[in-house]
Amino acid sequence: MNSAALGKIAVLMGGDSSERTVSLRSGEAVLQALLAAGADAFAIDVQGHAVNQLLDAEFDIAFIAMHGRGGEDGTIQGVLEWLNKPYTGSGVMASALAMDKWRTKLLWSAAGLPTPKAYILSGNSDWQQIINSLNNNAIVKPAREGSSIGMRRVHHSTELQESYQYASQYDAMVLAEEWVTGAEFTVAVVDGEVLPAIQLKTSHEFYDYEAKYQSDDTQYLLPCGLSVEKEDELKELVLKAFEILGCEGWARMDVMQDEAGAFWLLEANTIPGMTDHSLVPMAAKAAGMDMSALVLRLLNEASNRNRV
């Protein structure tokens, strides 16, 4: 992969979302990997007047390392489309859909893909009816946040209402999703290749922000512990989920396996983390790609895909 052919690379990081800190770490890791590969790369901390920042910068292609709203939801992708600059990852539509956990689930369900039952919550929800329908075991999520921000597990109606109010601080749209008891997996797709699945084990109640970015006792099983047949089944499901959303370039899907062995799609991440705790670099390494090879592959895919 010839980095010189890509021209000047802008690594977009930061942003104004609640995931800004993680994004800065991801962007720095991407930048260092590019510099190590001899690429002509520099960072842009996207804040405030993002359009002006991009207009003032001289670059040929962008690596988007912005997590959360403003970076992962199609917004910055739309700006780059208008600027006629190729960029890594999914386009406007798939980015916007995948950022919205509720509409992601609606699409997957309509396509016949398995995803846990869920409800959109509001201030006048029937808390008892909803928690009963979710078998008194659910997780409450802001619909358009990442990194497990604002999430809580609940078992009764009072917890459900309180957790809705807590999650509402992060997003006006909040959903309650039936809890799946079993093993948790994450699977990345990079340039059409489904990377090895990783099983996640944490001492926390679920794989929350601390378990993702701060804890040293989170276990990442790679190989993931599944039989070859079950891992192939999981990879096939993930690729279908990727394609249904219209994703491009790369993404990471989070999946649960229940106690009966069935898989359930939780959510899609179209700009996965690239920090030292992140999962896509880990899976890429298992597939024979170091960090530099990974970021160059994503940039080459973007360059070829967007070329007129």
QUISULSUL-V271177 format. One record per helix or strand of 3 or more residues. SS is the DSSP state (a for helix, b for strand). FROM is the first residue (numbers start at 0). LEN is the number of residues. If there is no record, write none. Layout:
ss=(SS SS)
from=(FROM FROM)
len=(LEN LEN)
//
This chain:
ss=(a b a b a b a a a b a b b a b b b a b a b b a a)
from=(2 7 19 39 49 60 74 91 100 117 126 137 151 156 173 181 197 208 218 227 249 262 278 290)
len=(4 7 17 7 7 4 9 8 10 4 7 5 3 11 5 9 4 5 3 17 9 7 8 16)
//
